[in-house]
Amino acid sequence: MFRGSYEHTLDGKGRLSVPSKFRDVLVGKGDERVVITNFVVDGMRCLDVYPIDEWLRFEEEIRKKPKFERRMVMFQNFYLGGACECALDKQGRILIPPALRKYADLKRDVVLVSALEKFRVWDQAAWKKIFADAEEKLMQDPDSLGDLGL
């Protein structure tokens, strides 16, 4: 499982150094490949990054769904259509493809944020807004967490 959030920078070639705690998770799985794809949270774009084994499990779940249902086709076009397999290099970096960097408007400063079996890559300014908005909503209605059933 991925835990925490980490601020990092993209180099000029679009390579991102994966935090050592996140790399340890990937190495522990025995396969340092990831799948990166488009994602949206509250109208803000970011990237989802899955270890390859979690992505393959996810694909199996998708195979069980109705193939021609309109929402499923839309989801596949968006989420699967944007997916790209990448591998960690010897320095523990992943090269984020240009189309995905452009989609998420990733500039130099980014934040990697845990999402349990995967993690997300946010432009730092977008992450600050998403985090601040979530915090504000929680401060206005602290009981809303009780509705999650956790």
C-alpha positions in Angstrom: 0.0 0.0 0.0 1.1 3.5 -0.8 1.0 6.0 2.1 1.6 9.7 2.4 2.4 12.5 -0.1 5.7 13.7 -1.4 6.7 16.8 -3.3 9.1 16.3 -6.2 10.2 17.9 -9.4 10.0 16.8 -13.0 13.3 17.1 -14.9 13.5 18.6 -18.3 12.8 15.3 -20.0 9.6 14.6 -18.0 11.2 12.1 -15.6 9.9 11.9 -12.1 11.8 10.4 -9.2 9.5 8.1 -7.4 9.8 8.5 -3.6 11.8 5.7 -1.9 8.7 4.6 0.2 6.7 4.2 -3.1 9.6 2.5 -4.8 9.8 0.0 -1.9 6.2 -0.9 -2.6 7.0 -1.5 -6.2 10.1 -3.5 -5.6 8.3 -5.6 -2.9 5.8 -6.6 -5.6 8.7 -7.9 -7.7 7.8 -5.8 -10.8 8.8 -2.2 -11.1 6.5 -1.4 -14.0 3.6 1.0 -13.6 0.6 2.0 -15.7 -0.1 5.7 -15.8 -3.4 7.2 -16.9 -5.7 10.2 -16.9 -7.8 11.0 -13.9 -10.1 13.8 -12.7 -11.0 14.9 -9.1 -13.5 17.7 -8.6 -12.8 19.1 -12.1 -9.0 19.1 -11.6 -6.8 16.8 -13.7 -4.1 14.5 -12.4 -2.6 11.1 -13.2 -3.3 7.7 -11.6 -0.3 5.5 -11.3 -0.8 1.7 -10.7 1.7 -1.0 -10.1 1.4 -3.4 -13.0 -0.2 -6.2 -10.8 -2.9 -3.8 -9.6 -3.6 -2.6 -13.1 -3.9 -6.2 -14.4 -6.4 -6.9 -11.5 -8.3 -3.8 -12.4 -8.5 -4.9 -16.1 -10.0 -8.2 -15.0 -12.7 -6.3 -13.1 -13.4 -4.2 -16.3 -13.7 -7.4 -18.3 -16.7 -8.4 -16.1 -18.7 -5.3 -17.0 -21.1 -4.8 -19.8 -19.0 -4.0 -22.9 -21.5 -1.9 -24.8 -23.0 0.1 -21.9 -22.6 3.8 -22.8 -20.9 4.8 -19.5 -18.5 1.9 -19.7 -17.5 2.8 -23.3 -16.9 6.4 -22.2 -14.9 5.2 -19.2 -12.8 2.9 -21.4 -12.2 5.7 -23.9 -11.0 8.1 -21.2 -9.3 5.9 -18.6 -8.0 3.0 -20.6 -7.3 5.0 -23.7 -5.0 7.3 -21.8 -3.1 4.4 -20.1 0.6 4.0 -20.7 3.0 1.3 -19.3 6.2 2.7 -17.9 9.1 1.2 -16.0 11.3 2.6 -13.2 14.8 3.3 -14.5 18.0 2.4 -12.5 17.7 5.8 -10.7 14.1 5.1 -9.6 12.5 7.5 -12.0 9.6 7.1 -14.4 9.3 8.9 -17.7 5.8 10.4 -17.9 4.8 10.5 -21.5 4.3 14.0 -23.0 0.6 13.5 -23.6 0.0 12.6 -20.0 2.1 15.5 -18.7 0.1 17.9 -20.9 -3.2 16.3 -19.8 -2.5 16.9 -16.1 -0.8 20.2 -16.8 2.3 19.0 -15.0 5.0 21.6 -14.8 8.1 21.3 -12.8 6.8 21.0 -9.2 4.5 18.0 -8.6 3.1 16.1 -5.6 2.7 12.3 -5.4 -0.2 11.4 -3.3 -1.2 7.9 -2.0 -4.5 6.3 -3.0 -4.0 2.9 -1.3 -3.2 0.4 -4.1 -2.1 3.3 -6.5 -0.9 6.8 -6.2 -1.7 10.1 -8.0 0.6 12.7 -9.5 -0.6 16.2 -9.3 0.7 19.5 -10.4 1.6 21.2 -7.1 -0.7 24.2 -7.6 -3.6 21.9 -8.4 -2.9 19.7 -5.4 -2.9 22.6 -3.1 -6.3 23.7 -4.3 -7.8 20.2 -4.1 -6.4 19.7 -0.6 -7.5 23.1 0.6 -11.0 22.5 -0.8 -11.3 19.2 0.9 -10.1 20.6 4.2 -12.6 23.5 4.0 -15.5 21.1 3.3 -14.4 18.9 6.3 -14.1 21.9 8.5 -17.6 23.1 7.5 -19.1 19.6 8.0 -16.9 17.4 10.2 -19.6 14.8 10.5 -19.5 14.1 6.8 -16.7 11.6 7.4 -19.2 9.5 9.3 -21.2 9.0 6.1 -18.3 7.1 4.6 -19.0 4.1 6.8 -15.4 3.7 7.8 
